[in-house]
Structure formats: structure tokens, C-alpha cells
């Protein structure tokens, strides 16, 4: 179910801000590079794993209308279609 409180741009802005300010330093470890992180931008809760759908559903199980933002840890995008993922760390 979409979150009516935040639009797509707000979810992206909040997700990036949360990741940079309070989550990145905790999760960008050698064992997590390349995994996907999904963040509930309202609560700051997050899940890390290899499957975007699985980890996002874990967050939705806690809050059905969660506003979720995702990123591939250590890279510039979650997926690359017709291009390449660029390493950021």
C-alpha cells in the first residue's frame, strides 16, 4: 500500500539523508558491500539482505504502510539496466 504522507521525492530525500547521517557508518562493512539495504524513512528501521523484495517485506510486516527507500551498499544504484553499477566506497 503506498504511503500517502510522503511523495517519491520526499522518500528519496529522507532515505538518502538517513543513510548518510546515521546508518552508513554502521553498515558499510566488508561483509555488507554489495548487499541491499531497505530503510523505513519514517522510523529509521532497516533491513539488509540480497533480495530487495524480501527485505522490504520484512519492513512492511512491521508497518504495512512503510515509506521504504533502498540502496545497494557501497554502490551508486540498487540495479543497473543496460549499464554498470559504480562502486562508491
N, C-alpha and C positions, 0 to 999 in steps of 0.2 A: 504494500500500500504506500503510495507516495506521501511524503511529508509536506503538508500544506503550509507549515510555518516558515520554511526556507525554500528559496528557489535554487536552481542548479548553480548559479554563480556564487550564492552565499555559502552553499555546502562546500564548494571547491575552495573558496577563500578561508572558511573556518577550518577545513581539513588540513590545508597546507600550513596554516598558522599553528594549529595544534601540533602537527607533526614537527615542524621546525623548532618551536619553543619548548615543548615538553616531552615529546616522545622519541624523536630521532636519536638523541644521545643514549637512550636506553636500549633501542632495538637494532641499531646499525652495528651488529657484531658479525664476525666472520661466518658464524653458523646461520645467520639470517639473511645475508646478502643474496638477492635473487628471489627471496620469498615475497609473498604479497601480504600487505597489512591493510585491514579494513578498520576504519575508525568511525565510531558513532560521534558525530561532531557536536552533539548536544551534551553528552555525558563524558566524553573523553575516553570511554572504554574502547579497547581494540582487541582484535584477534589477528594472529599471524599464521600463515599456512601456505600450501602450494596451490590451493584451489579457491579462486575468488568467490564462487557461489557458496561453497561450504562455509568459509569463514564469515561471509556476510550473513548467511542464515543463522549462524551462532549468535550474532549480534541481534538479529531480528527476533530470535527466540526470547531474548531478554526484554526487548522493546519492539513491538510489532511495527510501529511507525518510525523507526530509527532513520535519521538522516545519515547515510553512510557515504564516506569518501574512501577511496582506495588508492594505493600506490605500490609499486614494486620496490622493495627496499634496496637502495643503492643504485637505482636506475631512474631514468627520466620519464618512464611510462610503465603502465601495467603490461600492455601488449603492444606489439609492433605489427601493423598490417602493411605489407609492401615496403617496409623499411627496417631499420635496426634499432634495437634498444641501445641507449648510450649510458655507460656507467658514470655515475655522479660522484662516487667516493673512490 
